Amino acid sequence: MEEHKETQTEEQLPKFRGLYRHVKISVKALDCIIIACIAVIVILVALDLRNPGFTIQFDSRGGTDVPSHNQMYGERLEAPEPPTREGYRFTGWYTDSACFDPWDMENGKIECDLTLYAGWEKLE
Amino acid sequence: MENPVRNLQRAAEEYRQKSAKDKKRYWIDGILNNALYILMAIFVVYTAIEKPNFLTLGSFANLITQVAAYLPMALGIAGCIVLTGTDLSAGRISGLTAAIAGVFLQKTDFVNKMFANLPEVNDGWILLTLLAVIAVGAIIGMVNGFFVAKFSLHPFIVTLSTQLITYGIILWFFSLNGNNSQPISGLSREYKLFVNGEMFRLGNVAVPRYVAYAILLVALMWFVWNKTPFGKNMFAVGSNAEAAKVSGVNVFWTTVLVHTLAGAMYGYSGFIEGARSGSVAINTGLNAECDAIAACVIGGVSFVGGTGKISGIILGVFVLRIIFVALTMLGVDSSSLYIIKGAIILCACALDMRKYLVKK
């Protein structure tokens, strides 16, 4: 009797077409998935809002360590204390490790997580 | 056209006649089926309260430009989804075409110019480059389409392999002429102007020219989807390939052309992306297809196949962008954004299936 019931419910599940054609799922299960996904999104956002902002990391490339800090979207970079390195002069923060592209202190706005690289000039 | 007011009245009348249980069901269905829109509305309201500059003209201009940048890829990939397939190579194809466009349109006097002998950048050369990158995208799309159509291989397999092959070509391209995988920068002013040139200002944010191009592209795709035999064939093949074949549709060529058209769109996206971001790196376009697929599914281009509207795709891109603009302004971490994106895709697919099941 129980077996009969099971086959019946399986037949009752409608057939999908296309990419879902092997999917066997009930509306109830789908509801659970939807609610779970929404819950995950809301929890993640709530967790991030407790400690908001983008992390700005500083790679001093051989100089003294510069701690990272968090800043909000659209803010200008708060310049940290410049690092020091023996025999070199600090030339500023760059957006690439090759120190090609300097960070625009005047107009540059924080829009994502950022790593900045210290530029060094060798002292004669 | 039916009178919308009368429609509403009829809906209200039907609702009144429902039993209490049905009424409850009606609300639960309504909330679940529109879960993503409700979520978006909550984020928008919250962001507007927290960040007053979210609801300004400038922020709206920013949203429009983002939509215009992400829309072409979604329009391309939607065709593949209508055919019950998908395209995983979209992002890498746009990365490759962005690199090609970047190299062709570098400043003539730039020190690190990859190819020193290219002609000076003018409008003719820009248009030629645009056509060239669209052709490159279309060729890769055609390869995708050929394997899918000829051997009935699943698009996941075919486009996964072209994704990797295209990445290989990108790596190879970036190491040409001693470039040593460095980003391609020093793009010419003319190229940036052609794409990013200001049309008018909203608030104090410039609306770039590619917004106008995106509108043209939407009009073109709407025409192709709704008014040409090719578009009708595409929907026929998507909803039932066997039936389409019997009624005289050339399934092979329809499939090949849908993928070719999609490839051309990715080529165009790459061209825009290069000038938009100011330099092209190896990872330009990485995972861009995820956004495009998510936008399509949110917008009702179902994985069931054979259904979808251009207006839906635009709506989908808008919803996704609004969510991300709001979350970025709130300062949500970019690593969380990836998890949120994944959850949105899963949720959109579940919604898609749910609508299909409940309708039955």
Boltz contact constraints between the chains, C-beta under 6 A:
constraints:
  - contact:
      token1: [A, 14]
      token2: [B, 357]
      max_distance: 6.0
  - contact:
      token1: [A, 14]
      token2: [B, 360]
      max_distance: 6.0
  - contact:
      token1: [A, 17]
      token2: [B, 304]
      max_distance: 6.0
  - contact:
      token1: [A, 17]
      token2: [B, 305]
      max_distance: 6.0
  - contact:
      token1: [A, 18]
      token2: [B, 84]
      max_distance: 6.0
  - contact:
      token1: [A, 18]
      token2: [B, 303]
      max_distance: 6.0
  - contact:
      token1: [A, 18]
      token2: [B, 304]
      max_distance: 6.0
  - contact:
      token1: [A, 18]
      token2: [B, 305]
      max_distance: 6.0
  - contact:
      token1: [A, 19]
      token2: [B, 84]
      max_distance: 6.0
  - contact:
      token1: [A, 19]
      token2: [B, 303]
      max_distance: 6.0
  - contact:
      token1: [A, 20]
      token2: [B, 303]
      max_distance: 6.0
  - contact:
      token1: [A, 27]
      token2: [B, 357]
      max_distance: 6.0
  - contact:
      token1: [A, 30]
      token2: [B, 350]
      max_distance: 6.0
  - contact:
      token1: [A, 30]
      token2: [B, 353]
      max_distance: 6.0
  - contact:
      token1: [A, 30]
      token2: [B, 354]
      max_distance: 6.0
  - contact:
      token1: [A, 31]
      token2: [B, 32]
      max_distance: 6.0
  - contact:
      token1: [A, 33]
      token2: [B, 350]
      max_distance: 6.0
  - contact:
      token1: [A, 34]
      token2: [B, 32]
      max_distance: 6.0
  - contact:
      token1: [A, 34]
      token2: [B, 35]
      max_distance: 6.0
  - contact:
      token1: [A, 34]
      token2: [B, 347]
      max_distance: 6.0
  - contact:
      token1: [A, 34]
      token2: [B, 350]
      max_distance: 6.0
  - contact:
      token1: [A, 37]
      token2: [B, 343]
      max_distance: 6.0
  - contact:
      token1: [A, 37]
      token2: [B, 346]
      max_distance: 6.0
  - contact:
      token1: [A, 37]
      token2: [B, 347]
      max_distance: 6.0
  - contact:
      token1: [A, 38]
      token2: [B, 35]
      max_distance: 6.0
  - contact:
      token1: [A, 40]
      token2: [B, 343]
      max_distance: 6.0
  - contact:
      token1: [A, 41]
      token2: [B, 340]
      max_distance: 6.0
  - contact:
      token1: [A, 41]
      token2: [B, 343]
      max_distance: 6.0
  - contact:
      token1: [A, 44]
      token2: [B, 336]
      max_distance: 6.0
  - contact:
      token1: [A, 44]
      token2: [B, 339]
      max_distance: 6.0
  - contact:
      token1: [A, 44]
      token2: [B, 340]
      max_distance: 6.0
  - contact:
      token1: [A, 45]
      token2: [B, 332]
      max_distance: 6.0
  - contact:
      token1: [A, 48]
      token2: [B, 332]
      max_distance: 6.0
  - contact:
      token1: [A, 48]
      token2: [B, 333]
      max_distance: 6.0
  - contact:
      token1: [A, 48]
      token2: [B, 336]
      max_distance: 6.0
  - contact:
      token1: [A, 52]
      token2: [B, 331]
      max_distance: 6.0
  - contact:
      token1: [A, 53]
      token2: [B, 331]
      max_distance: 6.0
  - contact:
      token1: [A, 72]
      token2: [B, 331]
      max_distance: 6.0
  - contact:
      token1: [A, 73]
      token2: [B, 328]
      max_distance: 6.0
  - contact:
      token1: [A, 73]
      token2: [B, 329]
      max_distance: 6.0
  - contact:
      token1: [A, 73]
      token2: [B, 331]
      max_distance: 6.0
  - contact:
      token1: [A, 112]
      token2: [B, 334]
      max_distance: 6.0
  - contact:
      token1: [A, 113]
      token2: [B, 334]
      max_distance: 6.0
